[in-house]
Amino acid sequence: MTTTHTLETPEADIVYDVHGPASGGRPLLLIGQPMAADGFGTLAGLFPDRTVVTYDPRGLGRSVRKDGREDHVPEVQAGDVHAVIEALGAGPVDVFGSSGGAVAALALVEAHPEDVVTLVAHEPPLAALLPDAAAAERASKAMRDAYQAKGFGAGMAAFMVLASWKGEFTDAYFALPPADPAQFGLPTEDDGRRDDPLLSERSLAVTAFRPDVPALTAAPTRIVVGVGEESIDEMTGRAGLATAAALGQEATVFPSHHGGFLGGEHGYAGKPEAFAAKLREVLAG
């Protein structure tokens, strides 16, 4: 059973879904960014014994902004998640954060450590922590430039090349020809829009976020940083390794890739059953 709720705040109307039994013990909150709740359908269904909560970050999916802003800032998202947890009224929760959602979850633990018992932060794209951070930013800027110049197809093609690159961004990467959207089955026509949260500058605060390591290590929250076995050498996997190292731990390897929990959502399937089994194991401690 799933119920949908809207939390109205002065700055945004935050929509969240509660799946499964109301008496399913400690809630499990699933956080994405720029992915909204619709990306967690398969994973939520693999925890039928637990109360699972998914939500749309402000300005994404069904959550409407009223603050007049377009940027996606981890600390702001953390405040929204804190409000959702308070609205649940079920005490502290477990959190699985994916990608930018993992960054927001780290910001949540910094600001409200009493909210979270266990946080599994899967491949937070903290590019600022990479040893080749300057080159990673150069590669990301080239992707954003392709989007601004030619639109979604060109930008997404550039992103796919960037995201699948193995290892540090070297001269060999920057010598590649511009990515061809047709090669990836992407549109070649420019639709004129420049508001994509992944390809524009709207999410720069996510990749530039620097975790407050003393605050995180002092928090009562158990933090586990996850990386995908197939993406461990790619930018988000490497950023996950760097995040774990900053926190004085080794990253935990999960099945599949950056979106390993996905079923048919977004056409980027992973190994959701194996991923859920590993997540259940990690949450059990």
Disulfide bonds with the S-S distance in Angstrom:
none
